[in-house]
Amino acid sequence: QVQLVESGGGLVQAGGFLRLSCAASGSIFSINVMAWYRQAPGKQRDLVAAITAGGITNYADSVKGRFTISRDNAKNTVNLQMNSLKPEDTAVYYCNADVVVRRSTLTYTSYNIWGQGTQVTVSS
């Protein structure tokens, strides 16, 4: 069974920084896209940043220039460095990954996996 475990959330003042980490574990053959989403109370879950196995990144306009996503393919981890935090960044942040599991010699299955979420609160 594959799972994602996040860490690094917390309370910070506006202008501060936090670093979120997410580690994938289990019988993983490979991971394609890894991403961070966030969901504020009463709002939908939105993409914050994503990164491919080859290192191509994509960011929401609201975080460009402030957040940086990175990953370690050997360790199956993804990080989100969040600088210059604003109160509007307050949300539960979720790690997401497209994981490929090898079922047999010629059989592979792809799963889209979510972490349990970590709270980020930015005070003004």
Phi, psi and chi 1 to 4 in degrees:
 res  aa     phi    psi   chi1   chi2   chi3   chi4
   1 GLN       -  135.9 -175.7  174.3   -2.7      -
   2 VAL  -100.8  139.2  178.6      -      -      -
   3 GLN  -143.0  157.0   62.8  176.1   -4.8      -
   4 LEU  -115.5  134.5  -59.2  175.7      -      -
   5 VAL  -125.5  121.0  177.1      -      -      -
   6 GLU   -96.6  157.2  -58.0  120.2  -28.9      -
   7 SER  -154.6  162.2   61.2      -      -      -
   8 GLY   107.4   -2.9      -      -      -      -
   9 GLY   -72.2  174.1      -      -      -      -
  10 GLY   161.7 -165.5      -      -      -      -
  11 LEU  -107.6  132.0  172.5   64.3      -      -
  12 VAL  -144.8  153.2   64.7      -      -      -
  13 GLN   -80.5  156.0  -71.6 -172.3  -28.8      -
  14 ALA   -55.9  137.5      -      -      -      -
  15 GLY    92.2  -11.9      -      -      -      -
  16 GLY   -82.9 -168.3      -      -      -      -
  17 PHE  -141.3  156.3   64.0   90.8      -      -
  18 LEU  -144.8  156.0  -76.9  173.2      -      -
  19 ARG  -126.9  119.5 -177.8  177.2  176.7   87.5
  20 LEU   -97.5  142.9  -56.1 -177.2      -      -
  21 SER  -128.5  150.5  -63.9      -      -      -
  22 CYS  -142.8  129.4  172.6      -      -      -
  23 ALA  -120.2  131.3      -      -      -      -
  24 ALA   -96.7  137.9      -      -      -      -
  25 SER  -138.1  158.1   62.4      -      -      -
  26 GLY   123.5 -165.7      -      -      -      -
  27 SER   -84.2   77.0  -59.5      -      -      -
  28 ILE   -97.8  127.8  -61.8  169.1      -      -
  29 PHE   -87.2  -47.3  175.9   76.6      -      -
  30 SER  -160.6  164.6   65.5      -      -      -
  31 ILE  -128.1  126.8  -57.0  178.0      -      -
  32 ASN   -83.1 -106.9  -63.5  -38.8      -      -
  33 VAL   -78.9  136.3  178.1      -      -      -
  34 MET  -117.6  143.5  -59.0 -171.9   81.7      -
  35 ALA  -150.4  163.7      -      -      -      -
  36 TRP  -119.5  133.4  -72.0   95.2      -      -
  37 TYR  -119.6  165.0  -73.0   73.4      -      -
  38 ARG  -143.2  152.6   67.2 -174.2 -179.7 -172.5
  39 GLN  -139.3  116.4 -173.1  168.3   21.4      -
  40 ALA   -88.2  158.4      -      -      -      -
  41 PRO   -55.8  129.0  -27.2   35.9      -      -
  42 GLY    77.2    6.1      -      -      -      -
  43 LYS  -121.3  165.9  -63.3 -171.5  176.6 -179.3
  44 GLN   -79.1  164.0   65.8 -179.2   18.9      -
  45 ARG   -80.8  125.7 -171.2  173.9  -60.9 -173.6
  46 ASP  -120.2  149.9  -68.3  -35.4      -      -
  47 LEU   -68.8  133.4  176.6   69.4      -      -
  48 VAL  -100.5  -51.4  175.6      -      -      -
  49 ALA  -160.0  151.4      -      -      -      -
  50 ALA  -140.8  155.6      -      -      -      -
  51 ILE  -146.5  134.7 -175.8  168.5      -      -
  52 THR   -83.8  170.7   67.9      -      -      -
  53 ALA   -62.4  -26.9      -      -      -      -
  54 GLY   -86.5   -1.3      -      -      -      -
  55 GLY    95.5    7.8      -      -      -      -
  56 ILE   -76.8  130.9  -62.6  172.6      -      -
  57 THR  -114.7  157.4   58.7      -      -      -
  58 ASN  -144.2  136.3 -178.3   43.0      -      -
  59 TYR  -128.6  149.4  -65.4   93.1      -      -
  60 ALA   -67.1  145.5      -      -      -      -
  61 ASP   -56.8  -34.4  -72.0  -17.8      -      -
  62 SER   -68.5  -16.5   60.0      -      -      -
  63 VAL  -117.1   -3.3  -53.9      -      -      -
  64 LYS   -58.5  133.3  -76.2 -179.6  179.8  177.3
  65 GLY    86.8  -11.6      -      -      -      -
  66 ARG  -115.5  -35.9  -59.8 -171.7  -63.3  123.4
  67 PHE  -108.0  147.7  -69.1   10.3      -      -
  68 THR  -134.1  125.2  -58.1      -      -      -
  69 ILE  -100.5  141.8 -170.7  169.5      -      -
  70 SER  -147.4  161.9   60.9      -      -      -
  71 ARG  -146.5  157.6   64.8 -173.7  -76.6  175.8
  72 ASP  -121.2  104.6 -175.1  -32.7      -      -
  73 ASN   -65.3  -33.3  -69.0  -28.5      -      -
  74 ALA   -67.9  -31.7      -      -      -      -
  75 LYS  -100.8   -3.8  -63.0 -179.6  179.0  179.2
  76 ASN    56.6   46.8  -68.7  -31.4      -      -
  77 THR  -124.3  154.6   58.1      -      -      -
  78 VAL  -137.4  141.0   62.5      -      -      -
  79 ASN  -123.5  155.9  -60.3  -52.1      -      -
  80 LEU  -133.3  108.5 -175.4   68.7      -      -
  81 GLN   -88.3  120.6  179.1   66.7   40.0      -
  82 MET  -116.3  112.9  -54.6 -174.7  -66.3      -
  83 ASN  -112.0  165.2  -62.4  -30.2      -      -
  84 SER    47.9   50.0  -58.1      -      -      -
  85 LEU   -65.8  145.9  -77.4  161.9      -      -
  86 LYS  -120.5  156.0  -56.0  175.7 -178.9  179.7
  87 PRO   -55.0  -33.0  -29.0   37.0      -      -
  88 GLU   -71.0   -6.4   51.2  -96.3   43.1      -
  89 ASP   -82.8   -6.3  -66.6  -41.3      -      -
  90 THR   -61.8  125.4  -64.4      -      -      -
  91 ALA  -178.8  172.4      -      -      -      -
  92 VAL   -89.5  127.2  177.1      -      -      -
  93 TYR  -102.1  131.2  -76.3   69.3      -      -
  94 TYR  -118.0  135.8  -64.3   91.1      -      -
  95 CYS   -86.9  143.8  179.7      -      -      -
  96 ASN  -139.7  142.5  177.5  -91.2      -      -
  97 ALA  -148.7  144.3      -      -      -      -
  98 ASP   -95.5  104.1  -70.6  -34.7      -      -
  99 VAL  -106.7  135.9  177.8      -      -      -
 100 VAL  -106.7  127.0  178.2      -      -      -
 101 VAL  -113.9  134.9  174.8      -      -      -
 102 ARG   -88.2  118.3 -175.7  175.8 -176.9  178.3
 103 ARG   -90.4  -35.3  -67.4  -59.8 -176.0 -168.3
 104 SER  -156.7 -172.0   65.5      -      -      -
 105 THR   -55.3  -39.2  -57.2      -      -      -
 106 LEU  -119.2    9.7  -62.3  176.3      -      -
 107 THR  -119.9  125.4  -56.6      -      -      -
 108 TYR  -127.7  145.0  -61.0   83.2      -      -
 109 THR  -127.6  137.2  -56.9      -      -      -
 110 SER  -104.3  135.3  178.5      -      -      -
 111 TYR  -126.4  145.0  -62.2   93.8      -      -
 112 ASN  -102.0  117.0 -174.1  -99.6      -      -
 113 ILE  -114.5  141.8  -53.2  -64.4      -      -
 114 TRP  -115.2  144.8  -69.9   93.2      -      -
 115 GLY   -80.9  178.8      -      -      -      -
 116 GLN   -83.1  -13.8   80.0  -76.7   -0.7      -
 117 GLY    95.9  148.1      -      -      -      -
 118 THR  -137.4  135.4 -175.0      -      -      -
 119 GLN   -81.2  132.4  177.1   69.9   45.5      -
 120 VAL  -120.2  123.0  171.4      -      -      -
 121 THR  -124.4  124.8  -57.8      -      -      -
 122 VAL  -114.0  117.9 -175.7      -      -      -
 123 SER   -91.9  148.6   62.9      -      -      -
 124 SER   -90.5      -   57.3      -      -      -
